[in-house]
Structure formats: C-alpha cells, structure tokens
Amino acid sequence: MSKLIIIAGATATGKSDLAVEVARELSAEIISADSMQLYRGMDIGTAKLTPEDRRGIPHHLLDVVDVKDDVSVSWYQEIARSKIDELQNQGKNVVVVGGTGLYIKAILDDLNFPDTDPEVREKLNLEATKIGGDAMHERLSKLDPAAGLAIPKENVRRVVRALEVIEITGKPFTAVLPRVDSSKYPDAMQFGLAMDRETLDVRIDNRVLRMWDLGFEDEVESLINNGLLEGRTAQAAIGYSQIVRMKHGEFDSAFAREDTARATRQYARRQETWFSKDLRITWLSATSNLSERTDSVLQAILKS
C-alpha cells in the first residue's frame, strides 16, 4: 500500500532537505505545502530548492501560478488531494512537505469552506485599506486567536477572508476545522522538526542574509515587472513586502533586511504554535544530523 508522509515545522528547520532524503529512500514523489512556493519566480525569498538540490525527485505544486494571481485554501485542497490520489493510484509513495499549517490540514482533513459574500468582502477590503493590515490582524486575533496564529498579518487577503467567514457565519474561522478523526488520509504519518528558539533565530537571521547575498532584491524587481503588485497574496509574502515598500521609498535596504528577519522569526513562532496543537505529529530534533532524522522517519514507517 502506498505511503503518505507529512513533514512539517517552522521555517528554516530543514524540512525540504529531509523530504528529499526520505523520498529517495521510499522512491516517493514530493508535494509542496508552502503557500508561497506555489508562485513562479518566488525562489530566493521562499527558500525554494533548486533543481539540483531536488536530486532528481519529482516535486509537485511548485511554480504553478503567476504572482499576479491569488489562490485559496480550497483551491489548494482540491489540487493537492488530486495529485496525491493520482500518485497513489499509480502505486507511488508521497511525501508532503511545508510549513503552511492550514494547507497541510486542508490535505488531511475535511475542511468546509463557506461561500463568499461580495458585499462583506468589499467592506472589509476598504476597511483594511483605511486602517491597515496590522489592525485587521489584531481584530482577527481577538475574534479567533487560533486563526490569528495560523494566518500571517502580512497576508491581508487571508486575514480579510477569515474575518469575512466570521461575519457571514457568526462563528470563528477555525470552527470549520474538523476533529482529528475526520481525516481523509487516516494512515498518513506526520513528522515535525523542532528546534530551540535561540538556534532557530540564528538560522533565520543567516538565511535572510544569504537571501540578500543571492540577489533577493533583484528577484523582487523582476517579479514587480511581471505583475507582482497586481496580486494581493504574493506581494504580501514576508521579505517581498519589505522590498516592495523599500522600493516605494519607505525605508532602506538594511531596514528591509532586518524587518524581514524579524517578521520571519515571528512567523516561525506562529508555525510552532499551530503545529504543536496537532497530536498526530511525531516530533524530531532539527539539530540532529540529516541521516539521523531520515533514519528516524524510516524506522517509524517500518514499525507502522
């Protein structure tokens, strides 16, 4: 029977490298559960593995939409599940890897996505323009603390969507999230990479410095020329939004880099909190060497 393995955790914990090693051992293919790696050209700022680093393992749901386009969790659920089913029907093992907790939950669990109300959506968008994304996120965190943890404040589109659901249904946005026993893939095995915060903060800071060294500013400039500012989701990504604001003259490159590191550290905290609530996850030390982590996953699979 084909295996479905999930590898989750905060940013910069080494999920992608572990996924490649596990996939090599299982002759599996990889599906990304990263909401920003979906976008073509968003490579440096999302730490997308290069083709060489993928080591010949097929990767799916990378580079599938343009930066001017917006996508939804329900859209992702449909295409991710379709790809998993397609691969498993071919007898292939599948490794899902990413740090977007709601995407992973959408794969595994039967989320119910309420209809949209154009009038409510427009009202909230106008409000977001008037008072700013931070204030909207603060409101969401008060109405639904779990949604506040799951949705980055930089992603104003998703904040607005969550507030829209709350206004339409009168229930918290996360009330649509199911019980654990409603999983579409009950035999899926989930693994998470954990790291102490001090070490993770250093890794995040180093990653951001490397992003700038690799030409992150040039990447964003190229994406702006390809329509980045036409879409709400992509331009709200951490790092990209900072450079866009820098190019609009709000601050200099050094501040953009520092603010990117700060926002990434905050995002990692939210990821940790989100994943810590899922009791299906088996946690591994992200500071152990790659071969040890790979062996831990493979041994757990053999015992299942």
Secondary structure, 3 states (H helix, E strand, C coil): CCCEEEEEECCCCCHHHHHHHHHHHHCCEEEECCCCCCECCCCCCCCCCCCCCCCCCCEECCCCECCCCCCCHHHHHHHHHHHHHHHHHCCCCEEEECCCHHHHHHHHECCCCCCCCHHHHHHHHHHHHHHCHHHHHHHHHHHCHHHHHHCCCCCHHHHHHHHHHHHHHCCCHHHHCCCHHHECCCCCEEEEEECCHHHHHHHHHHHHHHHHHCCHHHHHHHHHHCCHHHCHHHHCCCCHHHHHHHHCCCCCHHHHHHHHHHHHHHHHHHHHHHHHCCCCEEEEECCCCHHHHHHHHHHHHHHC
